[in-house]
Structure formats: C-alpha cells, structure tokens
C-alpha cells in the first residue's frame, strides 16, 4: 500500500498561530503507528474558504504527533517522522515522489 505524507497548514487556536504539521492521506491501520497518529478536524483557514463538492477533502486529517509530548510534529520534525516510519518497516518512495508535482507533498511511503 502507498501512502502520501503532506505538510498541512493547521491553525493552533491555543497559541494563536499557524503550523505546518505533517499528515498522512489515509489511515495505515498499523498498530505500531497508533501512538504517533492523531485524527483532527480539518479547519477553515479563512472565512472565504467554502465547501467544494468536487474536492476529495475529508473533514478530518491524520496528523503525526510526538509520542511523548503529544504535540503535533511540524515540518522541522521530518527526521523524527522518517525515523518512526523506517523503524516500522516503511520505505520512502523517492522516485515515485519525484513524479508528483505537489508543493504540499513531502513524500510517498510504502509498506
């Protein structure tokens, strides 16, 4: 199975700032990742952002969190995310990632 890792803009309402958190496009249903994935509601980033029935955006996203602090892992923590994935036998699909032109895409992974 192939999964996509994205950097996703998230509004941290507690600290009142935007963060580029690391998300995955679908749940891998892997017990090893249950402690590092958190489902959160997708938030409107702007009052002008409306519903688009043609887009396949779910109302929830799966974000990577630090297993100790439970804080969202941001793009600066990509090394931590890669370590978690590699330790759990996921592969980073470098060549396939290069085929996709999406500035929000970090990489494709597989298991």
N, CA, C and O atoms as CSV, one atom per row, in Angstrom:
chain,resi,resn,atom,element,x,y,z
A,1,UNK,N,N,0.841,-1.177,0.000
A,1,UNK,CA,C,0.000,0.000,0.000
A,1,UNK,C,C,0.888,1.242,0.000
A,1,UNK,O,O,1.908,1.289,0.686
A,2,UNK,N,N,0.491,2.233,-0.768
A,2,UNK,CA,C,1.215,3.503,-0.879
A,2,UNK,C,C,0.448,4.578,-0.101
A,2,UNK,O,O,-0.778,4.662,-0.171
A,3,UNK,N,N,1.194,5.390,0.633
A,3,UNK,CA,C,0.618,6.496,1.403
A,3,UNK,C,C,1.340,7.784,1.040
A,3,UNK,O,O,2.497,7.761,0.623
A,4,UNK,N,N,0.645,8.912,1.203
A,4,UNK,CA,C,1.240,10.222,0.936
A,4,UNK,C,C,1.413,10.978,2.248
A,4,UNK,O,O,0.495,11.038,3.066
A,5,UNK,N,N,2.591,11.550,2.439
A,5,UNK,CA,C,2.838,12.434,3.576
A,5,UNK,C,C,2.783,13.870,3.066
A,5,UNK,O,O,3.392,14.204,2.050
A,6,UNK,N,N,2.049,14.706,3.780
A,6,UNK,CA,C,1.886,16.101,3.393
A,6,UNK,C,C,2.302,17.031,4.518
A,6,UNK,O,O,2.296,16.657,5.691
A,7,UNK,N,N,2.665,18.254,4.139
A,7,UNK,CA,C,2.717,19.326,5.121
A,7,UNK,C,C,1.385,20.055,4.966
A,7,UNK,O,O,1.012,20.474,3.870
A,8,UNK,N,N,0.686,20.193,6.071
A,8,UNK,CA,C,-0.664,20.737,6.069
A,8,UNK,C,C,-0.722,21.914,7.025
A,8,UNK,O,O,-0.281,21.814,8.170
A,9,UNK,N,N,-1.265,23.026,6.558
A,9,UNK,CA,C,-1.386,24.201,7.421
A,9,UNK,C,C,-2.480,23.932,8.444
A,9,UNK,O,O,-3.594,23.538,8.100
A,10,UNK,N,N,-2.135,24.154,9.710
A,10,UNK,CA,C,-3.062,23.898,10.814
A,10,UNK,C,C,-3.079,25.123,11.719
A,10,UNK,O,O,-2.027,25.647,12.085
A,11,UNK,N,N,-4.274,25.577,12.076
A,11,UNK,CA,C,-4.413,26.711,12.984
A,11,UNK,C,C,-4.400,26.210,14.422
A,11,UNK,O,O,-5.313,25.509,14.856
A,12,UNK,N,N,-3.363,26.576,15.146
A,12,UNK,CA,C,-3.247,26.245,16.566
A,12,UNK,C,C,-3.993,27.332,17.334
A,12,UNK,O,O,-3.464,28.422,17.551
A,13,UNK,N,N,-5.212,27.032,17.739
A,13,UNK,CA,C,-6.054,28.035,18.394
A,13,UNK,C,C,-5.552,28.388,19.789
A,13,UNK,O,O,-5.802,29.489,20.280
A,14,UNK,N,N,-4.848,27.465,20.426
A,14,UNK,CA,C,-4.325,27.722,21.771
A,14,UNK,C,C,-3.205,28.766,21.721
A,14,UNK,O,O,-3.214,29.728,22.490
A,15,UNK,N,N,-2.240,28.572,20.812
A,15,UNK,CA,C,-1.114,29.506,20.687
A,15,UNK,C,C,-1.371,30.614,19.672
A,15,UNK,O,O,-0.543,31.508,19.492
A,16,UNK,N,N,-2.520,30.550,19.012
A,16,UNK,CA,C,-2.926,31.539,18.016
A,16,UNK,C,C,-1.871,31.726,16.917
A,16,UNK,O,O,-1.419,32.836,16.638
A,17,UNK,N,N,-1.501,30.599,16.311
A,17,UNK,CA,C,-0.543,30.659,15.207
A,17,UNK,C,C,-0.805,29.499,14.247
A,17,UNK,O,O,-1.456,28.514,14.594
A,18,UNK,N,N,-0.287,29.646,13.049
A,18,UNK,CA,C,-0.390,28.592,12.048
A,18,UNK,C,C,0.858,27.724,12.105
A,18,UNK,O,O,1.961,28.218,12.334
A,19,UNK,N,N,0.670,26.414,11.891
A,19,UNK,CA,C,1.785,25.473,11.882
A,19,UNK,C,C,1.672,24.589,10.652
A,19,UNK,O,O,0.569,24.246,10.225
A,20,UNK,N,N,2.813,24.220,10.083
A,20,UNK,CA,C,2.848,23.237,9.004
A,20,UNK,C,C,3.053,21.868,9.637
A,20,UNK,O,O,4.184,21.444,9.873
A,21,UNK,N,N,1.945,21.180,9.910
A,21,UNK,CA,C,2.041,19.867,10.542
A,21,UNK,C,C,2.186,18.792,9.470
A,21,UNK,O,O,1.875,19.018,8.301
A,22,UNK,N,N,2.661,17.628,9.882
A,22,UNK,CA,C,2.867,16.517,8.949
A,22,UNK,C,C,1.667,15.584,9.042
A,22,UNK,O,O,1.320,15.107,10.123
A,23,UNK,N,N,1.034,15.327,7.893
A,23,UNK,CA,C,-0.161,14.489,7.854
A,23,UNK,C,C,0.034,13.349,6.862
A,23,UNK,O,O,0.933,13.374,6.021
A,24,UNK,N,N,-0.832,12.353,6.984
A,24,UNK,CA,C,-0.829,11.211,6.068
A,24,UNK,C,C,-2.216,11.143,5.438
A,24,UNK,O,O,-3.213,11.445,6.093
A,25,UNK,N,N,-2.281,10.750,4.175
A,25,UNK,CA,C,-3.544,10.831,3.437
A,25,UNK,C,C,-4.603,9.817,3.866
A,25,UNK,O,O,-5.796,10.072,3.699
A,26,UNK,N,N,-4.188,8.668,4.418
A,26,UNK,CA,C,-5.176,7.683,4.881
A,26,UNK,C,C,-4.579,6.863,6.013
A,26,UNK,O,O,-3.361,6.779,6.168
A,27,UNK,N,N,-5.447,6.269,6.786
A,27,UNK,CA,C,-5.009,5.505,7.953
A,27,UNK,C,C,-4.371,4.193,7.512
A,27,UNK,O,O,-5.009,3.396,6.825
A,28,UNK,N,N,-3.110,3.959,7.903
A,28,UNK,CA,C,-2.462,2.703,7.529
A,28,UNK,C,C,-2.947,1.505,8.355
A,28,UNK,O,O,-2.575,0.368,8.066
A,29,UNK,N,N,-3.770,1.752,9.377
A,29,UNK,CA,C,-4.262,0.681,10.257
A,29,UNK,C,C,-3.118,-0.204,10.743
A,29,UNK,O,O,-3.209,-1.432,10.729
A,30,UNK,N,N,-2.055,0.440,11.167
A,30,UNK,CA,C,-0.863,-0.235,11.661
A,30,UNK,C,C,-0.774,0.018,13.165
A,30,UNK,O,O,-0.624,1.165,13.588
A,31,UNK,N,N,-0.865,-1.039,13.981
A,31,UNK,CA,C,-0.795,-0.855,15.441
A,31,UNK,C,C,0.460,-0.110,15.896
A,31,UNK,O,O,0.440,0.567,16.924
A,32,UNK,N,N,1.539,-0.230,15.145
A,32,UNK,CA,C,2.786,0.445,15.521
A,32,UNK,C,C,2.682,1.968,15.393
A,32,UNK,O,O,3.467,2.696,16.001
A,33,UNK,N,N,1.721,2.447,14.608
A,33,UNK,CA,C,1.596,3.891,14.396
A,33,UNK,C,C,0.467,4.533,15.196
A,33,UNK,O,O,0.284,5.748,15.129
A,34,UNK,N,N,-0.285,3.751,15.943
A,34,UNK,CA,C,-1.428,4.314,16.671
A,34,UNK,C,C,-1.011,5.354,17.709
A,34,UNK,O,O,-1.782,6.265,18.012
A,35,UNK,N,N,0.195,5.232,18.254
A,35,UNK,CA,C,0.640,6.201,19.263
A,35,UNK,C,C,1.213,7.474,18.645
A,35,UNK,O,O,1.479,8.441,19.358
A,36,UNK,N,N,1.403,7.482,17.332
A,36,UNK,CA,C,2.003,8.658,16.686
A,36,UNK,C,C,1.074,9.322,15.669
A,36,UNK,O,O,1.481,10.261,14.986
A,37,UNK,N,N,-0.161,8.847,15.561
A,37,UNK,CA,C,-1.137,9.462,14.663
A,37,UNK,C,C,-2.338,9.944,15.461
A,37,UNK,O,O,-2.814,9.264,16.370
A,38,UNK,N,N,-2.815,11.124,15.107
A,38,UNK,CA,C,-3.981,11.688,15.786
A,38,UNK,C,C,-4.932,12.238,14.733
A,38,UNK,O,O,-4.522,12.963,13.827
A,39,UNK,N,N,-6.200,11.886,14.862
A,39,UNK,CA,C,-7.212,12.395,13.943
A,39,UNK,C,C,-7.709,13.737,14.465
A,39,UNK,O,O,-8.105,13.855,15.625
A,40,UNK,N,N,-7.684,14.743,13.603
A,40,UNK,CA,C,-8.154,16.077,13.977
A,40,UNK,C,C,-9.071,16.610,12.886
A,40,UNK,O,O,-8.968,16.218,11.723
A,41,UNK,N,N,-9.960,17.499,13.273
A,41,UNK,CA,C,-10.880,18.110,12.306
A,41,UNK,C,C,-10.130,19.074,11.408
A,41,UNK,O,O,-9.278,19.840,11.859
A,42,UNK,N,N,-10.463,19.020,10.139
A,42,UNK,CA,C,-9.896,19.989,9.190
A,42,UNK,C,C,-10.582,21.325,9.465
A,42,UNK,O,O,-11.808,21.400,9.546
A,43,UNK,N,N,-9.786,22.365,9.606
A,43,UNK,CA,C,-10.326,23.679,9.938
A,43,UNK,C,C,-10.291,24.596,8.727
A,43,UNK,O,O,-9.413,24.494,7.870
A,44,UNK,N,N,-11.253,25.482,8.678
A,44,UNK,CA,C,-11.215,26.532,7.668
A,44,UNK,C,C,-10.098,27.482,8.065
A,44,UNK,O,O,-10.017,27.899,9.221
A,45,UNK,N,N,-9.242,27.823,7.125
A,45,UNK,CA,C,-8.156,28.753,7.409
A,45,UNK,C,C,-8.566,30.190,7.129
A,45,UNK,O,O,-7.876,31.134,7.515
A,46,UNK,N,N,-9.703,30.340,6.450
A,46,UNK,CA,C,-10.171,31.662,6.072
A,46,UNK,C,C,-11.698,31.647,6.047
A,46,UNK,O,O,-12.297,30.622,5.721
A,47,UNK,N,N,-12.336,32.770,6.388
A,47,UNK,CA,C,-13.802,32.812,6.302
A,47,UNK,C,C,-14.289,32.730,4.857
A,47,UNK,O,O,-15.470,32.487,4.609
A,48,UNK,N,N,-13.379,32.933,3.907
A,48,UNK,CA,C,-13.739,32.881,2.491
A,48,UNK,C,C,-13.609,31.478,1.919
A,48,UNK,O,O,-13.980,31.229,0.772
A,49,UNK,N,N,-13.090,30.578,2.711
A,49,UNK,CA,C,-12.921,29.195,2.271
A,49,UNK,C,C,-14.269,28.498,2.394
A,49,UNK,O,O,-14.839,28.428,3.483
A,50,UNK,N,N,-14.770,27.991,1.298
A,50,UNK,CA,C,-16.077,27.350,1.304
A,50,UNK,C,C,-15.993,25.875,0.988
A,50,UNK,O,O,-14.909,25.331,0.776
A,51,UNK,N,N,-17.141,25.236,0.959
A,51,UNK,CA,C,-17.219,23.815,0.632
A,51,UNK,C,C,-17.123,23.647,-0.873
A,51,UNK,O,O,-17.810,24.338,-1.624
A,52,UNK,N,N,-16.289,22.747,-1.306
A,52,UNK,CA,C,-16.140,22.449,-2.733
A,52,UNK,C,C,-16.477,20.974,-2.931
A,52,UNK,O,O,-15.697,20.099,-2.557
A,53,UNK,N,N,-17.626,20.706,-3.514
A,53,UNK,CA,C,-18.081,19.324,-3.662
A,53,UNK,C,C,-17.219,18.527,-4.639
A,53,UNK,O,O,-17.305,17.300,-4.673
A,54,UNK,N,N,-16.399,19.199,-5.426
A,54,UNK,CA,C,-15.544,18.499,-6.389
A,54,UNK,C,C,-14.235,18.027,-5.767
A,54,UNK,O,O,-13.581,17.136,-6.310
A,55,UNK,N,N,-13.848,18.603,-4.649
A,55,UNK,CA,C,-12.606,18.187,-3.989
A,55,UNK,C,C,-12.876,16.977,-3.115
A,55,UNK,O,O,-13.984,16.784,-2.614
A,56,UNK,N,N,-11.841,16.164,-2.943
A,56,UNK,CA,C,-11.983,14.964,-2.120
A,56,UNK,C,C,-11.410,15.172,-0.719
A,56,UNK,O,O,-10.853,14.242,-0.136
A,57,UNK,N,N,-11.540,16.370,-0.180
A,57,UNK,CA,C,-11.036,16.640,1.163
A,57,UNK,C,C,-11.983,16.058,2.201
A,57,UNK,O,O,-13.184,16.329,2.189
A,58,UNK,N,N,-11.432,15.268,3.086
A,58,UNK,CA,C,-12.227,14.754,4.191
A,58,UNK,C,C,-12.366,15.844,5.240
A,58,UNK,O,O,-11.617,16.821,5.236
A,59,UNK,N,N,-13.324,15.675,6.136
A,59,UNK,CA,C,-13.479,16.658,7.203
A,59,UNK,C,C,-12.448,16.444,8.305
A,59,UNK,O,O,-12.287,17.298,9.177
A,60,UNK,N,N,-11.749,15.308,8.273
A,60,UNK,CA,C,-10.712,15.018,9.269
A,60,UNK,C,C,-9.392,14.713,8.578
A,60,UNK,O,O,-9.356,14.247,7.440
A,61,UNK,N,N,-8.316,14.987,9.292
A,61,UNK,CA,C,-6.977,14.660,8.801
A,61,UNK,C,C,-6.259,13.836,9.864
A,61,UNK,O,O,-6.575,13.923,11.051
A,62,UNK,N,N,-5.300,13.043,9.429
A,62,UNK,CA,C,-4.469,12.253,10.343
A,62,UNK,C,C,-3.109,12.917,10.433
A,62,UNK,O,O,-2.379,12.995,9.444
A,63,UNK,N,N,-2.772,13.394,11.617
A,63,UNK,CA,C,-1.521,14.117,11.818
A,63,UNK,C,C,-0.574,13.302,12.687
A,63,UNK,O,O,-1.000,12.550,13.563
A,64,UNK,N,N,0.711,13.465,12.427
A,64,UNK,CA,C,1.732,12.820,13.249
A,64,UNK,C,C,1.948,13.643,14.513
A,64,UNK,O,O,2.009,14.872,14.473
A,65,UNK,N,N,2.062,12.936,15.640
A,65,UNK,CA,C,2.330,13.590,16.917
A,65,UNK,C,C,3.551,12.952,17.571
A,65,UNK,O,O,3.908,11.810,17.283
A,66,UNK,N,N,4.173,13.712,18.447
A,66,UNK,CA,C,5.279,13.182,19.235
A,66,UNK,C,C,4.675,12.233,20.268
A,66,UNK,O,O,3.777,12.642,21.004
A,67,UNK,N,N,5.133,10.979,20.353
A,67,UNK,CA,C,4.524,10.027,21.287
A,67,UNK,C,C,4.710,10.408,22.758
A,67,UNK,O,O,3.956,9.949,23.616
A,68,UNK,N,N,5.699,11.236,23.051
A,68,UNK,CA,C,5.946,11.633,24.443
A,68,UNK,C,C,5.192,12.897,24.835
A,68,UNK,O,O,4.544,12.937,25.880
A,69,UNK,N,N,5.276,13.924,24.003
A,69,UNK,CA,C,4.661,15.211,24.351
A,69,UNK,C,C,3.236,15.358,23.822
A,69,UNK,O,O,2.484,16.212,24.290
A,70,UNK,N,N,2.865,14.526,22.848
A,70,UNK,CA,C,1.554,14.581,22.174
A,70,UNK,C,C,1.373,15.857,21.355
A,70,UNK,O,O,0.257,16.170,20.940
A,71,UNK,N,N,2.455,16.593,21.119
A,71,UNK,CA,C,2.422,17.784,20.266
A,71,UNK,C,C,2.471,17.352,18.803
A,71,UNK,O,O,3.041,16.312,18.473
A,72,UNK,N,N,1.868,18.159,17.933
A,72,UNK,CA,C,1.945,17.870,16.505
A,72,UNK,C,C,3.390,17.952,16.043
A,72,UNK,O,O,4.152,18.809,16.490
A,73,UNK,N,N,3.755,17.049,15.140
A,73,UNK,CA,C,5.079,17.113,14.533
A,73,UNK,C,C,4.980,18.032,13.321
A,73,UNK,O,O,4.151,17.826,12.435
A,74,UNK,N,N,5.830,19.037,13.298
A,74,UNK,CA,C,5.819,20.010,12.209
A,74,UNK,C,C,6.905,19.650,11.205
A,74,UNK,O,O,7.685,18.725,11.433
A,75,UNK,N,N,6.956,20.374,10.104
A,75,UNK,CA,C,7.895,20.012,9.040
A,75,UNK,C,C,9.345,20.011,9.505
A,75,UNK,O,O,10.167,19.304,8.922
A,76,UNK,N,N,9.683,20.777,10.532
A,76,UNK,CA,C,11.046,20.740,11.086
A,76,UNK,C,C,11.354,19.397,11.750
A,76,UNK,O,O,12.519,19.061,11.962
A,77,UNK,N,N,10.315,18.635,12.076
A,77,UNK,CA,C,10.479,17.331,12.735
A,77,UNK,C,C,10.428,16.165,11.751
A,77,UNK,O,O,10.193,15.026,12.157
A,78,UNK,N,N,10.641,16.430,10.483
A,78,UNK,CA,C,10.511,15.368,9.483
A,78,UNK,C,C,11.468,14.218,9.764
A,78,UNK,O,O,11.151,13.068,9.462
A,79,UNK,N,N,12.630,14.504,10.335
A,79,UNK,CA,C,13.575,13.435,10.667
A,79,UNK,C,C,12.984,12.472,11.690
A,79,UNK,O,O,13.222,11.266,11.626
A,80,UNK,N,N,12.220,13.004,12.627
A,80,UNK,CA,C,11.567,12.156,13.633
A,80,UNK,C,C,10.501,11.273,12.979
A,80,UNK,O,O,10.377,10.094,13.311
A,81,UNK,N,N,9.742,11.844,12.058
A,81,UNK,CA,C,8.718,11.077,11.344
A,81,UNK,C,C,9.372,9.977,10.515
A,81,UNK,O,O,8.919,8.833,10.535
A,82,UNK,N,N,10.434,10.315,9.787
A,82,UNK,CA,C,11.136,9.306,8.986
A,82,UNK,C,C,11.694,8.195,9.866
A,82,UNK,O,O,11.630,7.025,9.490
A,83,UNK,N,N,12.232,8.535,11.017
A,83,UNK,CA,C,12.765,7.513,11.935
A,83,UNK,C,C,11.666,6.563,12.389
A,83,UNK,O,O,11.863,5.348,12.423
A,84,UNK,N,N,10.515,7.115,12.735
A,84,UNK,CA,C,9.377,6.294,13.160
A,84,UNK,C,C,8.973,5.343,12.034
A,84,UNK,O,O,8.767,4.151,12.259
A,85,UNK,N,N,8.866,5.878,10.834
A,85,UNK,CA,C,8.427,5.070,9.695
A,85,UNK,C,C,9.445,3.988,9.344
A,85,UNK,O,O,9.070,2.835,9.132
A,86,UNK,N,N,10.709,4.342,9.280
A,86,UNK,CA,C,11.753,3.367,8.938
A,86,UNK,C,C,11.851,2.285,10.007
A,86,UNK,O,O,12.024,1.109,9.686
A,87,UNK,N,N,11.742,2.676,11.279
A,87,UNK,CA,C,11.772,1.692,12.371
A,87,UNK,C,C,10.616,0.705,12.286
A,87,UNK,O,O,10.697,-0.400,12.824
A,88,UNK,N,N,9.537,1.103,11.607
A,88,UNK,CA,C,8.362,0.237,11.465
A,88,UNK,C,C,8.228,-0.331,10.054
A,88,UNK,O,O,7.129,-0.659,9.607
A,89,UNK,N,N,9.357,-0.444,9.359
A,89,UNK,CA,C,9.460,-1.115,8.055
A,89,UNK,C,C,8.750,-0.416,6.899
A,89,UNK,O,O,8.369,-1.069,5.927
A,90,UNK,N,N,8.567,0.891,6.989
A,90,UNK,CA,C,8.049,1.648,5.850
A,90,UNK,C,C,9.229,2.087,4.994
A,90,UNK,O,O,10.334,2.301,5.493
A,91,UNK,N,N,8.975,2.217,3.696
A,91,UNK,CA,C,10.007,2.667,2.761
A,91,UNK,C,C,9.605,4.015,2.190
A,91,UNK,O,O,8.433,4.247,1.892
A,92,UNK,N,N,10.571,4.897,2.038
A,92,UNK,CA,C,10.334,6.180,1.389
A,92,UNK,C,C,10.510,5.970,-0.111
A,92,UNK,O,O,11.569,5.534,-0.563
A,93,UNK,N,N,9.483,6.278,-0.866
A,93,UNK,CA,C,9.467,6.045,-2.314
A,93,UNK,C,C,9.925,7.312,-3.042
A,93,UNK,O,O,9.114,8.084,-3.554
A,94,UNK,N,N,11.237,7.499,-3.074
A,94,UNK,CA,C,11.830,8.710,-3.633
A,94,UNK,C,C,11.483,8.897,-5.111
A,94,UNK,O,O,11.065,9.984,-5.510
A,95,UNK,N,N,11.648,7.870,-5.915
A,95,UNK,CA,C,11.419,8.002,-7.365
A,95,UNK,C,C,9.964,8.322,-7.687
A,95,UNK,O,O,9.686,9.160,-8.545
A,96,UNK,N,N,9.045,7.665,-7.008
A,96,UNK,CA,C,7.623,7.947,-7.253
A,96,UNK,C,C,7.267,9.359,-6.801
A,96,UNK,O,O,6.485,10.046,-7.458
A,97,UNK,N,N,7.839,9.789,-5.685
A,97,UNK,CA,C,7.561,11.132,-5.178
A,97,UNK,C,C,7.947,12.186,-6.209
A,97,UNK,O,O,7.241,13.181,-6.374
A,98,UNK,N,N,9.054,11.976,-6.899
A,98,UNK,CA,C,9.532,12.933,-7.903
A,98,UNK,C,C,8.558,13.082,-9.071
A,98,UNK,O,O,8.566,14.112,-9.746
A,99,UNK,N,N,7.727,12.081,-9.318
A,99,UNK,CA,C,6.765,12.132,-10.421
A,99,UNK,C,C,5.585,13.060,-10.130
A,99,UNK,O,O,4.935,13.559,-11.049
A,100,UNK,N,N,5.322,13.280,-8.864
A,100,UNK,CA,C,4.152,14.061,-8.467
A,100,UNK,C,C,4.569,15.503,-8.203
A,100,UNK,O,O,5.470,15.765,-7.406
A,101,UNK,N,N,3.920,16.409,-8.864
A,101,UNK,CA,C,4.217,17.840,-8.713
A,101,UNK,C,C,3.181,18.458,-7.775
A,101,UNK,O,O,2.147,18.962,-8.214
A,102,UNK,N,N,3.474,18.410,-6.493
A,102,UNK,CA,C,2.581,18.967,-5.484
A,102,UNK,C,C,3.454,19.562,-4.388
A,102,UNK,O,O,4.170,18.837,-3.698
A,103,UNK,N,N,3.396,20.871,-4.229
A,103,UNK,CA,C,4.277,21.545,-3.273
A,103,UNK,C,C,3.994,21.152,-1.822
A,103,UNK,O,O,4.855,21.313,-0.957
A,104,UNK,N,N,2.800,20.642,-1.555
A,104,UNK,CA,C,2.466,20.235,-0.187
A,104,UNK,C,C,2.886,18.797,0.119
A,104,UNK,O,O,2.933,18.395,1.281
A,105,UNK,N,N,3.188,18.033,-0.915
A,105,UNK,CA,C,3.586,16.637,-0.738
A,105,UNK,C,C,5.024,16.565,-0.234
A,105,UNK,O,O,5.928,17.155,-0.826
A,106,UNK,N,N,5.229,15.838,0.861
A,106,UNK,CA,C,6.581,15.614,1.369
A,106,UNK,C,C,7.174,14.412,0.660
A,106,UNK,O,O,8.263,14.491,0.092
A,107,UNK,N,N,6.453,13.291,0.694
A,107,UNK,CA,C,6.927,12.085,0.020
A,107,UNK,C,C,5.837,11.022,0.014
A,107,UNK,O,O,4.817,11.140,0.693
A,108,UNK,N,N,6.085,9.984,-0.771
A,108,UNK,CA,C,5.260,8.783,-0.757
A,108,UNK,C,C,5.995,7.750,0.079
A,108,UNK,O,O,7.225,7.694,0.076
A,109,UNK,N,N,5.234,6.933,0.795
A,109,UNK,CA,C,5.823,5.844,1.571
A,109,UNK,C,C,5.061,4.569,1.260
A,109,UNK,O,O,3.924,4.617,0.792
A,110,UNK,N,N,5.683,3.437,1.518
A,110,UNK,CA,C,5.012,2.153,1.294
A,110,UNK,C,C,5.431,1.168,2.364
A,110,UNK,O,O,6.439,1.342,3.049
A,111,UNK,N,N,4.619,0.121,2.484
A,111,UNK,CA,C,4.946,-0.967,3.406
A,111,UNK,C,C,4.564,-2.259,2.743
A,111,UNK,O,O,4.744,-3.329,3.325
